[in-house]
Amino acid sequence: MALSYSLVGVSELDSLSDQKIVQNLKSQMRDFECLDTRTVKRFITTENVYIAEDHGESRTYLAINEDDNSMIGFFTLGLTSVKWEKITCSEGWSALSKKKQAKYSKGVRQSTDGYVGVYTIGELARSSRFTHEDFPGTVLLREAISQVMRAREISGGRFLLVDSLQHLYDALYSKAGFIRIGDLEAPDEDDEAQYCVSILTLENLL
């Protein structure tokens, strides 16, 4: 049975009434362990997560086990831009039907140098303390997409982009409707894993 959980924004922590719980959560953030890349740990376990919040670069949400306030996982959302040509020239885009290509590209507004604004999932990870049976990655991804859809109702937006390990794209993102639009260099020189960039058309979720 999946765990009962609630979402808490990092920006909300200091305003919560029970600061003992808050300090415990911050401690769990510093000690966070996961099976994903070192970049995930460098973000959530350091001041980087708070700096990103303070400067409005991203918003991070923690999934909290309601039974014992343990941190199950987290995701980070932000904004970025991508070359429209990178999307339309990708194999993933070419695999779409002409009807879908026309629908998703209709009215797309590009900058003078050909970029389009997109939402992004900067980080998404489950703690090593929990298994897929405890808390499937699909639950965390669904929550991330739900937050983006709420933002979309206020400010618009048509696409959600994610950089990920190739195996996570195959196991998680592709099954949620993301299409692969290119390769990505590993964040660390000694990292031999394969990475990719993929994008989700939010209109497809309406």
Disulfide bonds with the S-S distance in Angstrom:
none
